Amino acid sequence: MIRWDWYQSTVLVQDPQDSGLVEHLLRAWPLSDWAPAKNLNGYLYGGQIRRGDRTLCHVCWGGQNGVNCKTTSDESPVLADALRSFGKPHMPTRVDACEDWQEEGFFDSVSAALIQFAQDNRLAINQQGDWVRGEARTLYVGSKDSPVRLVLYEKGFEQGGDAPRDWVRLEVRVRPKREHRLAVGRWDPLDAFGASWVPDAIQFFGWDDLVKRAVGTVWKQSDTERARSALVKQYGAIMAQWAQDVGSWDALGPAIQAAISEADKNSRTGKKPLATGAATSTMPLAAY
């Protein structure tokens, strides 16, 4: 089942207690307490929802706009539901969604498909663990500074002990740009797998209900793509007329290929071709 595995969001209130946020979070985690905690990320104050010696949710506020709440692992779905029901706008700064599989050979086949996708689309690839022996492997697709990153790893090796070695987790990590954060605050975990290029990367799963969602990812053209764009911008009208002259766009490809071959042949022989379609004058040069 797809679920949240990390949830961090800034609630648009200034004080967690005066706003009623702390009380709301305590209800979300029964038998929990509110206690001081270290301030993080440049905030002035920190607190935590805790049960015994376990921190369930870290809260920071002061010195910046809003109250930042963070949870990981099994507590992430609790925070996501709590913030949605709190009734105040909140803006996620990072959300991770994950799905688990236990299947022999799953990591090998999926990692190969993701690596091919990354190569085809110029996405960063980072491989950790022992890829020679096939143990404790992790594959990162996308830059760590990008708004979207896919992580495939062998969860069974991470857990150790008696955990099954063919237990694999696929995780999408989303750090939305500011203008997209309110929308991400309304997401369900499945929506995270629709972020930016992720649906294209995992289309082999057959998740037909995925909807592509913007999170502020900026795609940069390669040098080849920029050259082609410049070519089309400058000579698009000429190519369209050429296609009309030869009868169709399908016929344009062979015509261009023939022209390139002829130009290459002439460059090697030193022959200067006559201008195509140019009128040939019989008047002597002295007449001009």
DRENSEDREN-770474 format. One record per residue (C-alpha): chain; residue number from 1; x, y, z. Coordinates in nm, 2 decimals, decimal comma. Last residue first. Layout:
<A NUM <X Y Z>>
...
//
This chain:
<A 288 <2,62 4,35 -6,67>>
<A 287 <2,67 4,32 -7,05>>
<A 286 <3,04 4,26 -7,02>>
<A 285 <2,97 3,93 -6,85>>
<A 284 <2,81 3,79 -7,16>>
<A 283 <2,43 3,72 -7,15>>
<A 282 <2,34 3,35 -7,15>>
<A 281 <2,18 3,36 -6,81>>
<A 280 <2,09 3,05 -6,60>>
<A 279 <1,80 3,09 -6,37>>
<A 278 <1,85 2,94 -6,02>>
<A 277 <1,62 2,65 -5,91>>
<A 276 <1,88 2,49 -5,71>>
<A 275 <2,21 2,69 -5,70>>
<A 274 <2,46 2,51 -5,91>>
<A 273 <2,70 2,29 -5,71>>
<A 272 <3,06 2,38 -5,66>>
<A 271 <3,29 2,08 -5,70>>
<A 270 <3,57 2,04 -5,45>>
<A 269 <3,55 1,66 -5,47>>
<A 268 <3,51 1,61 -5,10>>
<A 267 <3,28 1,91 -5,05>>
<A 266 <3,08 1,81 -5,35>>
<A 265 <3,02 1,46 -5,20>>
<A 264 <2,91 1,61 -4,87>>
<A 263 <2,67 1,85 -5,03>>
<A 262 <2,52 1,57 -5,24>>
<A 261 <2,48 1,35 -4,93>>
<A 260 <2,32 1,64 -4,74>>
<A 259 <2,08 1,71 -5,03>>
<A 258 <1,99 1,34 -5,05>>
<A 257 <1,92 1,32 -4,68>>
<A 256 <1,71 1,64 -4,69>>
<A 255 <1,50 1,50 -4,98>>
<A 254 <1,47 1,16 -4,80>>
<A 253 <1,33 1,34 -4,49>>
<A 252 <1,11 1,58 -4,69>>
<A 251 <0,91 1,30 -4,85>>
<A 250 <0,72 1,22 -4,53>>
<A 249 <0,65 1,60 -4,48>>
<A 248 <0,47 1,59 -4,82>>
<A 247 <0,49 1,67 -5,19>>
<A 246 <0,85 1,77 -5,26>>
<A 245 <0,77 2,14 -5,29>>
<A 244 <0,54 2,14 -4,99>>
<A 243 <0,80 1,98 -4,77>>
<A 242 <1,05 2,25 -4,90>>
<A 241 <0,80 2,52 -4,81>>
<A 240 <0,78 2,38 -4,45>>
<A 239 <1,16 2,35 -4,43>>
<A 238 <1,19 2,72 -4,54>>
<A 237 <0,93 2,83 -4,28>>
<A 236 <1,11 2,64 -4,00>>
<A 235 <1,46 2,78 -4,09>>
<A 234 <1,53 3,02 -3,80>>
<A 233 <1,31 2,89 -3,53>>
<A 232 <1,35 2,53 -3,63>>
<A 231 <1,73 2,55 -3,64>>
<A 230 <1,74 2,74 -3,31>>
<A 229 <1,53 2,47 -3,15>>
<A 228 <1,75 2,20 -3,30>>
<A 227 <2,06 2,37 -3,16>>
<A 226 <1,90 2,40 -2,81>>
<A 225 <1,80 2,04 -2,82>>
<A 224 <2,16 1,93 -2,91>>
<A 223 <2,31 2,15 -2,63>>
<A 222 <2,07 1,99 -2,38>>
<A 221 <1,76 2,17 -2,27>>
<A 220 <1,71 2,22 -1,90>>
<A 219 <1,40 2,10 -1,72>>
<A 218 <1,29 2,30 -1,42>>
<A 217 <1,10 2,12 -1,16>>
<A 216 <0,84 2,34 -0,98>>
<A 215 <0,62 2,08 -0,82>>
<A 214 <0,38 2,02 -1,11>>
<A 213 <0,15 1,71 -1,10>>
<A 212 <0,10 1,44 -1,36>>
<A 211 <-0,20 1,23 -1,28>>
<A 210 <-0,15 0,86 -1,19>>
<A 209 <-0,46 0,64 -1,25>>
<A 208 <-0,29 0,42 -1,51>>
<A 207 <-0,04 0,27 -1,26>>
<A 206 <0,08 0,01 -1,51>>
<A 205 <0,41 -0,06 -1,33>>
<A 204 <0,60 -0,01 -1,66>>
<A 203 <0,50 0,36 -1,64>>
<A 202 <0,75 0,41 -1,36>>
<A 201 <0,98 0,67 -1,51>>
<A 200 <0,70 0,84 -1,71>>
<A 199 <0,49 0,88 -1,40>>
<A 198 <0,80 1,03 -1,21>>
<A 197 <0,87 1,31 -1,45>>
<A 196 <0,69 1,59 -1,25>>
<A 195 <0,51 1,45 -0,95>>
<A 194 <0,25 1,18 -1,02>>
<A 193 <0,41 0,94 -0,76>>
<A 192 <0,34 1,21 -0,50>>
<A 191 <-0,03 1,19 -0,59>>
<A 190 <-0,04 0,83 -0,46>>
<A 189 <0,04 0,96 -0,11>>
<A 188 <-0,27 1,18 -0,10>>
<A 187 <-0,22 1,55 -0,19>>
<A 186 <-0,39 1,85 -0,04>>
<A 185 <-0,08 2,00 0,11>>
<A 184 <0,09 1,95 -0,23>>
<A 183 <-0,15 2,22 -0,36>>
<A 182 <-0,04 2,47 -0,09>>
<A 181 <0,33 2,39 -0,17>>
<A 180 <0,32 2,46 -0,54>>
<A 179 <0,42 2,83 -0,54>>
<A 178 <0,70 2,76 -0,29>>
<A 177 <0,88 2,50 -0,49>>
<A 176 <0,80 2,14 -0,39>>
<A 175 <1,05 1,91 -0,22>>
<A 174 <0,92 1,57 -0,33>>
<A 173 <1,09 1,24 -0,24>>
<A 172 <0,96 0,93 -0,42>>
<A 171 <1,03 0,59 -0,26>>
<A 170 <1,05 0,24 -0,40>>
<A 169 <1,11 -0,02 -0,14>>
<A 168 <1,24 -0,38 -0,18>>
<A 167 <1,21 -0,68 0,04>>
<A 166 <1,40 -0,96 -0,14>>
<A 165 <1,63 -1,01 0,16>>
<A 164 <1,35 -1,10 0,39>>
<A 163 <1,40 -0,94 0,74>>
<A 162 <1,54 -1,19 0,99>>
<A 161 <1,80 -0,96 1,13>>
<A 160 <1,88 -0,67 0,89>>
<A 159 <1,64 -0,38 0,83>>
<A 158 <1,86 -0,22 0,57>>
<A 157 <1,92 -0,55 0,39>>
<A 156 <1,54 -0,61 0,38>>
<A 155 <1,48 -0,26 0,25>>
<A 154 <1,68 -0,31 -0,07>>
<A 153 <1,66 0,03 -0,22>>
<A 152 <1,49 0,23 -0,49>>
<A 151 <1,49 0,61 -0,45>>
<A 150 <1,32 0,86 -0,68>>
<A 149 <1,40 1,23 -0,65>>
<A 148 <1,18 1,54 -0,72>>
<A 147 <1,24 1,90 -0,63>>
<A 146 <1,60 1,86 -0,73>>
<A 145 <1,89 1,93 -0,49>>
<A 144 <1,96 1,55 -0,43>>
<A 143 <1,97 1,52 -0,81>>
<A 142 <1,75 1,27 -0,98>>
<A 141 <1,74 0,89 -0,97>>
<A 140 <1,89 0,74 -0,66>>
<A 139 <1,96 0,36 -0,65>>
<A 138 <2,03 0,18 -0,33>>
<A 137 <2,19 -0,17 -0,29>>
<A 136 <2,22 -0,36 0,03>>
<A 135 <2,36 -0,67 -0,15>>
<A 134 <2,38 -0,75 -0,52>>
<A 133 <2,73 -0,90 -0,51>>
<A 132 <2,88 -0,65 -0,75>>
<A 131 <2,63 -0,37 -0,68>>
<A 130 <2,74 -0,35 -0,31>>
<A 129 <2,58 -0,03 -0,17>>
<A 128 <2,52 0,30 -0,33>>
<A 127 <2,43 0,40 -0,69>>
<A 126 <2,37 0,76 -0,78>>
<A 125 <2,22 0,85 -1,12>>
<A 124 <2,14 1,21 -1,22>>
<A 123 <1,88 1,26 -1,49>>
<A 122 <1,97 1,31 -1,86>>
<A 121 <1,64 1,18 -1,99>>
<A 120 <1,76 0,87 -2,18>>
<A 119 <2,02 0,79 -1,91>>
<A 118 <1,76 0,83 -1,63>>
<A 117 <1,51 0,61 -1,81>>
<A 116 <1,77 0,34 -1,86>>
<A 115 <1,87 0,36 -1,50>>
<A 114 <1,50 0,33 -1,40>>
<A 113 <1,45 0,02 -1,61>>
<A 112 <1,76 -0,15 -1,48>>
<A 111 <1,67 -0,07 -1,12>>
<A 110 <1,32 -0,22 -1,17>>
<A 109 <1,45 -0,55 -1,31>>
<A 108 <1,73 -0,60 -1,06>>
<A 107 <1,53 -0,49 -0,76>>
<A 106 <1,24 -0,72 -0,84>>
<A 105 <1,46 -1,03 -0,89>>
<A 104 <1,27 -1,23 -0,62>>
<A 103 <0,96 -1,05 -0,50>>
<A 102 <0,87 -0,87 -0,18>>
<A 101 <0,74 -0,52 -0,28>>
<A 100 <0,70 -0,20 -0,08>>
<A 99 <0,55 0,14 -0,18>>
<A 98 <0,67 0,48 -0,07>>
<A 97 <0,57 0,84 -0,04>>
<A 96 <0,81 1,12 0,08>>
<A 95 <0,70 1,47 0,15>>
<A 94 <0,92 1,78 0,19>>
<A 93 <0,84 2,15 0,23>>
<A 92 <0,47 2,10 0,28>>
<A 91 <0,27 2,43 0,30>>
<A 90 <-0,02 2,44 0,55>>
<A 89 <-0,35 2,62 0,54>>
<A 88 <-0,55 2,60 0,87>>
<A 87 <-0,83 2,35 0,91>>
<A 86 <-0,67 2,11 1,15>>
<A 85 <-0,82 1,82 0,95>>
<A 84 <-0,55 1,83 0,68>>
<A 83 <-0,28 1,89 0,93>>
<A 82 <-0,39 1,58 1,14>>
<A 81 <-0,42 1,36 0,83>>
<A 80 <-0,06 1,44 0,72>>
<A 79 <0,07 1,41 1,07>>
<A 78 <-0,08 1,06 1,12>>
<A 77 <0,04 0,95 0,77>>
<A 76 <0,40 1,05 0,87>>
<A 75 <0,41 0,86 1,21>>
<A 74 <0,50 0,53 1,05>>
<A 73 <0,83 0,66 0,90>>
<A 72 <0,91 1,03 0,96>>
<A 71 <0,75 1,33 1,11>>
<A 70 <0,80 1,71 1,08>>
<A 69 <0,60 2,02 1,18>>
<A 68 <0,71 2,37 1,10>>
<A 67 <0,51 2,66 1,25>>
<A 66 <0,46 2,97 1,04>>
<A 65 <0,67 3,26 0,93>>
<A 64 <1,02 3,28 1,06>>
<A 63 <1,18 3,39 1,39>>
<A 62 <0,96 3,17 1,60>>
<A 61 <0,85 2,81 1,54>>
<A 60 <0,96 2,44 1,54>>
<A 59 <0,76 2,12 1,60>>
<A 58 <0,90 1,76 1,59>>
<A 57 <0,64 1,48 1,58>>
<A 56 <0,63 1,13 1,74>>
<A 55 <0,95 1,16 1,95>>
<A 54 <0,99 0,84 2,16>>
<A 53 <1,10 0,85 2,52>>
<A 52 <0,75 0,79 2,66>>
<A 51 <0,51 0,91 2,39>>
<A 50 <0,62 1,24 2,25>>
<A 49 <0,48 1,54 2,06>>
<A 48 <0,78 1,77 2,04>>
<A 47 <0,89 2,13 2,09>>
<A 46 <1,13 2,38 1,94>>
<A 45 <1,19 2,75 1,96>>
<A 44 <1,38 3,01 1,76>>
<A 43 <1,36 2,86 1,41>>
<A 42 <1,67 2,86 1,20>>
<A 41 <1,63 2,51 1,06>>
<A 40 <1,59 2,34 1,40>>
<A 39 <1,50 2,43 1,76>>
<A 38 <1,57 2,14 2,01>>
<A 37 <1,28 2,00 2,20>>
<A 36 <1,05 2,10 2,48>>
<A 35 <0,76 1,86 2,57>>
<A 34 <0,40 1,80 2,47>>
<A 33 <0,26 1,46 2,58>>
<A 32 <0,11 1,15 2,41>>
<A 31 <-0,15 0,90 2,52>>
<A 30 <-0,34 0,94 2,19>>
<A 29 <-0,15 1,08 1,89>>
<A 28 <-0,40 1,28 1,68>>
<A 27 <-0,55 1,43 1,99>>
<A 26 <-0,20 1,56 2,09>>
<A 25 <-0,17 1,71 1,75>>
<A 24 <-0,49 1,91 1,78>>
<A 23 <-0,39 2,03 2,13>>
<A 22 <-0,05 2,14 1,98>>
<A 21 <-0,22 2,32 1,69>>
<A 20 <-0,46 2,52 1,90>>
<A 19 <-0,34 2,85 1,76>>
<A 18 <-0,22 2,97 2,10>>
<A 17 <-0,01 2,65 2,14>>
<A 16 <0,16 2,62 1,80>>
<A 15 <0,23 3,00 1,78>>
<A 14 <0,25 3,19 1,44>>
<A 13 <0,00 3,01 1,22>>
<A 12 <0,04 2,91 0,86>>
<A 11 <0,14 2,55 0,92>>
<A 10 <0,48 2,46 0,76>>
<A 9 <0,51 2,11 0,64>>
<A 8 <0,73 1,80 0,68>>
<A 7 <0,60 1,45 0,61>>
<A 6 <0,82 1,15 0,56>>
<A 5 <0,71 0,79 0,48>>
<A 4 <0,36 0,86 0,35>>
<A 3 <0,18 0,56 0,21>>
<A 2 <0,13 0,34 -0,10>>
<A 1 <0,00 0,00 0,00>>
//
